Amino acid sequence: MNKLIGYIKASIEEMKKVTWPTKKETYNYTILVIAISLGVALYLGLLDVIFSKGLEYLITNR
């Protein structure tokens, strides 16, 4: 039981040392993650269309 209490106390002390992001930083990082996710989705979607059309071309023109 003493180990558990020591662990909890140490965890609380470590959490006090954490530098939490500000509201503005959190907002900016969220927008960045959304933008990158949309960019990757667009890129992968474009590749999917290109490969699908290429495969369709190879199948129908043989």
C-alpha positions in Angstrom: 0.0 0.0 0.0 2.9 2.4 0.8 4.3 1.8 -2.7 0.9 2.9 -4.2 0.7 6.0 -2.1 4.3 6.9 -2.9 3.6 6.4 -6.6 0.5 8.6 -6.5 2.4 11.4 -4.6 5.3 11.2 -7.1 2.8 11.4 -10.0 1.2 14.5 -8.5 4.6 16.1 -8.1 5.6 15.4 -11.7 2.2 16.7 -13.0 3.0 20.0 -11.2 6.2 20.3 -13.2 4.4 19.9 -16.5 4.2 23.0 -18.7 0.7 22.9 -20.2 0.0 24.6 -23.5 -1.9 27.8 -23.5 -5.4 28.0 -25.0 -4.0 29.8 -28.1 -1.3 27.1 -28.6 -3.9 24.4 -28.2 -6.1 26.1 -30.8 -3.2 26.6 -33.2 -2.0 23.0 -32.9 -5.6 21.7 -33.4 -5.9 23.8 -36.6 -2.5 22.5 -37.8 -3.5 18.9 -37.2 -6.8 19.3 -39.0 -5.0 21.0 -42.0 -2.4 18.3 -42.3 -5.0 15.6 -42.0 -7.0 17.2 -44.8 -3.9 17.6 -46.9 -3.0 13.9 -46.5 -6.5 12.9 -47.2 -6.6 14.9 -50.4 -3.2 13.5 -51.5 -4.2 9.9 -50.8 -7.6 10.5 -52.5 -5.8 11.9 -55.6 -3.5 8.9 -55.7 -6.4 6.6 -55.4 -8.2 8.2 -58.4 -5.0 8.1 -60.5 -4.3 4.5 -59.8 -8.0 3.5 -60.3 -8.1 5.3 -63.6 -4.8 3.7 -64.6 -5.9 0.2 -63.7 -9.3 0.8 -65.5 -7.4 1.9 -68.6 -5.2 -1.2 -68.5 -8.1 -3.6 -68.0 -10.4 -2.1 -70.7 -7.7 -1.6 -73.4 -6.3 -5.1 -73.5 
